[in-house]
Amino acid sequence: MSLATLAEIGIKALRLQEAIDKKRAARHALDAAYSTYKKRRHGGSGVRYDRVSDEYSLMLMATDREHSMLCTAKYELGLAQRSLERACKRAQKELKAGASAEAAVRRIMEKAA
């Protein structure tokens, strides 16, 4: 396997970790926004809303920016996962091709001996 292939996989793995961290931070930000909204409206964060209630809809509208950030982070995480997966598959093909070539050379050398 070439050094360039290993470097590509390493960089893509780092980007994947960054995407994981970004999604985790976006989730925490959305949870904090929900909690802040509930504290302002009801004085406590232990309040639960029925998903079909008007209050739930208002909370979603108030936290739309944080929700959008989470959706973007999830999308970017998926891109990073697929990118790393493609790089690993290319590396596997490269390894198989190298092993096949090495085995062929070995067979030729054995016949010649």
N, C-alpha and C positions, 0 to 999 in steps of 0.2 A: 504494500500500500504506500502511496506517495505521501510525502510530507505535506504537500498542498491539500490532499484529501483529509488528512488528520487535522490540519489547521482549520479547514472549512467546517468539519464536524465540531471542533472545539468552539469556534466562533458561534455557530448555530446553537450549540448547547448553552452558551452564555446568554444568547438572545432569548432562548426559551426560559431560562431562569429569570431574566429581567421581566418577561411577559407574565410569568407566574407571580412575581412580586408585585407587579403593577395591578394585576387582577385582585390580589389579596388586599392591597391598599384601597382599591376602588370599592371592594365589598365592605371594608371597614368604614369607609367614608359614607357609603349609603346607609349602613346600619346606624352610624352616628347621626346622620341627617334625619332618619326615621325617629330616633330617640329624642333629638332636639325638638322636632315638630310635636311629638306627643307631650313633651314637657311643657312646651308653650301653650298648647291647647288644653291640657288636662292636669298639668302640674306633676305628672309622673310618666315614666317610660314603660311601666308595666301594663299600660292600656293596650287592648287588642281590638282591632277593627274587623268587622265582617267584610269580606272582599266585595260584597255587592252594596255596601253602604256608601252614602255620600261622603262621610268622613274619610273613608279609605281613598276614595277618588281624589279628594282634596289633598290628602297626604302625598299621593302619587304625583299630583301636579306640582306640589311644593318641592318635591325632591327629584324633579325631572332631570336636572343637570347631573346629579350624582348617579342616577339610573343610567343615563346616556354614557357616562364615563365607564360604568361597569360593563355595559354592552360592548363598547369599543374595546375594552381590555379583554373581554372574552373572545372577541373576534380576532384580535391580535395574538392571543394565546394559541388559538387554533392555527393561525398562519405559521407561527413559530414551530408548533409541533409538527405540522406537515412538512415544513422546510427541513427540519432536522431528520425526519423520517426519510425524505428523498435523498439527503446527503448520505445517510447510513446505507440505504439500498445501493447507491452508486459505489460506495466503499466495498460492500459485500461483493458486487459484481467484479470490482477491480481485484479483490482478493481471490475470487474463484478463477478469474482469468490468469492471474499470476501463478496460482497453484497448478492449473492445467498446463501452462507453459513450462513450468518447472518439472512437472511429471513427464512431459513429452521429451524434454532435454535429457532427463535421467534415463528414460527408456532407450533413447538413441545412443547415449554413452554406454549403456550396458550391452547393447547389440554390437557396438564397435569394439568392445573389450574382449 
